[in-house]
Amino acid sequence: MVGIALVGTVPVRIVGSVKKFDKLVPSKKVLGAARARKWYEFWKKPIGIAMNASVDEMVECVTRLEF
């Protein structure tokens, strides 16, 4: 069973390096993980915002459902 967060603060598995307040997008390499959005990927809709820095670990992420 997989949980889905619609609103709130949730732990998210990270691929690569993430800084505080980076926007996160789904990872193509690892299913169920996220990565920091690059500056040139402005068209990709973020799934959340990182609340702390990490490298290949879990971070707290603020998320909300947007349509």
PEPESUL-V76378 format. One record per residue. PHI is phi in radians with two decimals (* if undefined). Layout:
# PEPESUL-V76378
{{PHI} {PHI}}
This chain:
# PEPESUL-V76378
{{*} {-2.05} {-1.50} {-2.14} {-1.64} {-1.75} {-2.56} {2.15} {-1.89} {-2.39} {-1.33} {-2.31} {-1.33} {-1.98} {-1.97} {1.55} {-1.82} {-2.32} {-1.79} {-1.03} {1.25} {-1.19} {-1.44} {-1.87} {-2.22} {-1.05} {-1.45} {-1.46} {-1.42} {-2.16} {-1.18} {1.43} {-2.10} {-2.22} {-2.49} {-1.25} {-1.36} {-1.34} {-1.10} {-1.51} {-1.75} {-1.06} {-1.41} {-1.37} {-1.36} {-1.24} {-1.65} {3.09} {-2.21} {-1.22} {-1.76} {-2.70} {-1.56} {-2.88} {-2.28} {0.94} {-2.38} {-1.62} {-2.31} {-1.36} {-2.31} {-1.63} {-2.35} {-2.69} {-1.41} {-2.26} {-1.95}}
